Amino acid sequence: GYAVDVGLLYFTRFNGMRLGMSISNFGTDMQLDGKDLVHSFDQDPDHLGNNPNISSKLRTVGWPLPLFYRVGASMDILRMGNSSLMMLSDAVIPSDNSTDTEEGLTAGLGIKYFVPGLGKVSFDYAYNDYGLLEQIHVLGLGFSF
């Protein structure tokens, strides 16, 4: 099988606003195949005299990949020199499942700073409230040069 992801990012002139959308997993149905589906088969194991080593291949049926529709927007809400405060929002809509989840509030922030001789250093923090699965805190540290 094969699948294609297609996306679009549009930069507006209004406060650095960016609008984006994508469709993921657009393609053919998937189906298992290969040597692991070949097995020996004995049609009547209680009867002697037949061949217990007949090769057989398990037949599998295809299934569609889940399509994912994503939309998002971001905008600078405060600019001070080379620094800015950005607000963003996004949504993911799967084709094969309900969008109702345990997920609650999700928030995060990131700081990117240029360090002479080292390059850009970034620090990111994200908070996710997953209801029964409790809270998840994610930290990220990045270097780019």
Order of alpha helices (4+ residues) and beta strands (2+ residues): beta-beta-beta-beta-beta-beta-beta-beta-beta
